[in-house]
């Protein structure tokens, strides 16, 4: 099946839902809009089913629907991108230097067993886990995990939550194009010439809980959603913010509460004491309600 035929088939499945907007942009990305949790679930189900076993769907939630699908944005505060954008080799050298310095300076700390293997990928996954800016971008096979990040506020840009719609990107890759766990030792990251979906081993609890996958980006300036590759399909699911009515909760708050009831929250996605503390401080009281006798009840 050609890419155009696949896009038509996906559109036909989505048209059954009677969405307000379904269109295909110039990059052959399918764009839809949803406003509530049940509609999102229906869209995600139609994308995942039928599952032929030949295709591999992954999902990524972004709080700003206008952000690119790439890695250049996260290096803005580290490098002068305007200066080095003219020389791609320069930024590649600097990104690699960040990773090498991280690996060297972490030698003094106790290391998990998987880092003792001759496998650069494990070090990349480890660095990403602890917040290093790498060539990896986070994805998940669970659309609810992606939705959580799409409707959660960005702590580094609090103005965003009132101005921008969130988005869940759905990425379909043919199964034989995914770099799987058993192939990682034979394929060094530096050998990849085009962006690739990587299925990592569940080396951390967070990676396992979030059903984590990654895309690896050799080109630091590429927005992969604009590349028009024939072997992948993107669906951009905008999570629209309807105009608020009097005394009505913002729909993002309702979506987060519904996700929380389904056990998608800080404590489940970030399984450590920090994650539990953030959950109790910021989300737990919104998932349950208190009556006048302070007895906790589910809504």
C-alpha positions in Angstrom: 0.0 0.0 0.0 1.4 3.4 -1.0 1.5 6.3 1.5 -1.4 8.1 -0.2 -3.5 4.9 0.0 -2.6 4.5 3.7 -3.5 8.2 4.4 -6.9 7.7 2.6 -7.6 4.6 4.7 -6.8 6.3 7.9 -8.9 9.3 7.0 -11.9 7.1 6.2 -11.6 5.5 9.7 -11.4 8.9 11.3 -14.4 10.3 9.3 -16.6 7.8 11.1 -16.1 9.8 14.3 -17.6 13.0 12.8 -14.8 15.3 13.9 -15.0 19.0 13.3 -11.7 19.0 11.3 -9.9 16.4 9.3 -7.4 17.6 6.7 -4.1 16.7 5.1 -1.4 19.4 5.1 1.4 20.1 2.5 3.7 17.6 4.2 1.0 14.9 4.0 0.3 14.9 7.7 -3.3 14.2 8.8 -4.6 16.9 11.1 -7.6 16.5 13.4 -9.0 18.4 16.3 -10.6 17.1 19.5 -11.9 18.9 22.6 -12.5 16.1 25.1 -11.3 12.8 26.5 -13.8 10.4 25.0 -13.2 11.8 21.5 -9.4 11.5 21.9 -9.9 7.8 23.0 -12.0 7.2 19.9 -9.4 8.7 17.6 -6.6 6.7 19.2 -8.6 3.5 18.9 -9.3 4.1 15.2 -5.6 4.6 14.6 -4.5 1.5 16.5 -7.2 -0.8 15.1 -7.1 -2.7 12.9 -3.6 -3.8 13.9 -2.1 -5.8 11.1 1.1 -6.5 13.0 3.0 -4.8 10.2 2.7 -1.2 11.5 4.0 0.4 14.7 2.2 3.3 16.2 3.9 5.7 18.7 2.6 8.9 20.4 4.1 12.1 21.6 2.4 14.8 23.6 3.5 18.4 23.4 2.1 21.3 25.3 2.5 23.7 22.4 1.0 22.6 19.1 3.3 24.9 17.1 6.6 23.3 18.4 8.5 21.3 15.9 9.2 17.6 16.0 12.9 17.8 16.4 15.7 18.5 18.7 16.9 22.0 17.8 14.5 23.8 20.2 15.9 22.1 23.3 19.4 23.4 22.5 18.4 27.0 22.3 19.4 27.8 25.8 22.7 26.0 25.4 24.0 27.1 22.0 23.7 30.2 19.8 21.7 28.5 17.1 21.6 31.5 14.8 25.4 31.6 14.8 26.0 27.9 14.3 23.0 27.0 12.1 25.2 27.8 9.1 27.6 25.1 10.1 25.8 21.8 10.9 29.1 20.1 11.7 29.7 22.6 14.5 26.5 21.9 16.3 27.0 18.2 15.8 30.4 18.5 17.4 28.9 20.4 20.4 26.0 17.9 20.9 28.5 15.0 20.9 30.7 16.9 23.3 27.9 17.4 25.8 27.3 13.6 25.8 31.0 12.7 26.1 31.4 15.1 29.1 28.3 13.7 30.8 29.6 10.1 30.4 33.1 11.0 31.8 31.8 13.0 34.8 29.4 10.2 35.7 32.2 7.7 36.1 32.5 8.5 39.8 28.9 7.6 40.6 27.5 4.0 41.2 26.3 2.8 37.8 23.6 0.4 36.9 24.7 -2.9 35.4 23.5 -2.1 31.9 26.0 0.7 31.6 28.9 -1.7 31.8 27.9 -3.3 28.5 29.6 -2.2 25.3 26.5 -0.3 24.1 26.4 3.5 23.5 22.7 3.4 23.3 22.3 2.5 27.0 24.4 5.5 27.9 22.2 7.7 25.7 19.0 6.3 27.4 20.6 6.9 30.8 21.6 10.5 29.9 18.1 11.3 28.6 16.6 9.9 31.8 18.6 12.3 33.9 17.8 15.3 31.7 20.8 15.7 29.4 20.0 17.3 26.1 20.6 14.5 23.6 19.6 13.5 20.1 16.6 11.6 21.5 13.0 12.7 21.5 10.5 10.9 23.8 7.6 8.9 22.4 5.2 6.3 23.9 3.2 3.4 22.6 0.5 4.4 25.0 -1.6 7.3 23.7 -2.9 8.2 27.2 0.7 8.9 28.3 1.1 11.3 25.4 -2.2 13.0 26.2 -1.1 13.6 29.7 2.0 15.5 28.5 -0.1 17.4 26.0 -2.5 18.8 28.6 0.1 19.4 31.4 1.6 22.8 32.0 5.2 23.5 31.0 6.9 24.6 34.3 9.5 26.5 32.2 6.8 28.5 30.3 3.7 29.1 32.4 2.3 31.5 29.9 1.9 28.8 27.4 -0.9 27.0 29.1 -3.4 29.8 28.5 -2.3 30.7 24.9 -1.6 27.5 23.0 -3.4 24.3 22.3 -1.7 21.0 23.2 -1.1 18.3 20.6 -0.6 14.6 20.4 1.5 13.5 17.5 0.8 9.9 16.3 3.6 8.3 14.3 3.1 5.2 12.2 6.2 3.4 11.1 6.4 0.0 9.4 7.5 -2.6 11.9 10.6 -3.6 9.9 11.8 0.1 10.1 11.9 0.2 13.9 15.4 -0.2 15.5 14.6 -2.9 18.0 16.4 -3.8 21.3 18.2 -6.8 19.9 19.6 -4.7 17.1 21.1 -1.9 19.1 24.5 -3.4 19.8 25.1 -3.9 16.1 24.0 -0.4 15.1 25.9 2.5 16.6 24.1 5.8 16.9 26.7 7.6 14.9 26.1 5.3 11.9 22.5 6.4 11.4 22.1 8.9 8.5 18.3 9.5 8.9 16.0 9.8 11.9 14.9 6.5 13.3 12.4 5.1 15.8 14.2 3.2 18.5 12.6 0.6 20.8 14.8 0.6 23.9 15.0 -2.0 26.6 13.1 -1.0 29.8 16.3 -0.1 31.6 14.5 2.3 34.0 11.2 2.1 35.8 10.2 5.4 34.2 10.9 4.1 30.7 8.8 1.0 31.5 5.9 2.9 33.1 5.7 5.4 30.2 5.9 2.7 27.6 8.8 4.7 26.3 10.2 4.8 22.8 12.5 7.3 21.2 13.3 8.9 17.8 17.0 9.5 17.2 17.9 12.6 15.2 21.2 12.8 13.3 20.1 16.1 11.8 19.8 18.7 14.6 17.7 21.1 12.6 15.2 18.8 10.9 11.5 18.9 11.8 10.7 15.3 11.0 7.0 16.1 10.4 7.9 18.2 7.4 10.3 15.7 5.7 7.6 13.8 3.6 9.2 10.4 4.0 7.2 7.7 2.2 7.7 5.1 4.9 6.1 7.0 7.8 2.7 8.7 8.5 2.1 11.4 11.0 -1.3 12.3 12.5 -1.5 15.6 14.4 -4.2 15.5 17.0 -4.8 19.0 18.3 -6.3 19.2 21.8 -8.5 22.3 21.4 -9.4 24.6 24.2 -13.1 25.6 23.8 -14.1 29.0 25.1 -14.9 28.8 28.8 -18.4 29.1 30.0 -19.3 30.6 33.3 -18.5 28.2 36.2 -17.1 25.6 33.9 -13.8 23.9 34.5 -11.2 24.3 31.7 -11.3 21.1 29.6 -7.6 20.4 30.2 -8.4 20.1 33.9 -11.2 17.7 33.2 -8.9 15.6 30.9 -6.2 15.4 33.5 -8.7 14.3 36.1 -10.0 11.6 33.8 -6.5 10.5 33.1 -5.8 10.4 36.8 -8.8 8.2 37.4 -7.3 5.8 34.8 -4.0 5.8 36.7 -2.1 8.2 34.4 -0.5 10.8 36.7 2.8 11.9 38.1 3.1 9.0 40.6 2.5 6.3 37.9 4.6 7.9 35.2 7.5 9.0 37.4 7.8 6.0 39.9 10.0 7.5 42.6 9.6 9.6 45.7 9.8 12.9 43.7 7.0 11.7 41.4 4.8 10.6 44.3 5.4 14.0 46.0 4.4 15.9 42.9 1.4 13.8 42.5 0.2 14.3 46.1 0.9 18.0 46.0 -0.6 18.8 42.7 -2.9 16.1 41.4 -4.2 13.7 44.1 -6.7 16.2 45.5 -8.1 16.9 42.0 -8.7 13.2 41.3 -10.6 12.6 44.6 -13.0 14.9 46.4 -13.6 15.6 50.1 -17.0 15.8 51.7 -17.7 17.9 54.7 -16.5 15.2 57.1 -13.2 14.9 55.2 -13.9 11.5 53.9 -12.2 10.9 50.6 -14.6 9.9 47.8 -14.1 9.3 44.1 -16.1 11.7 42.0 
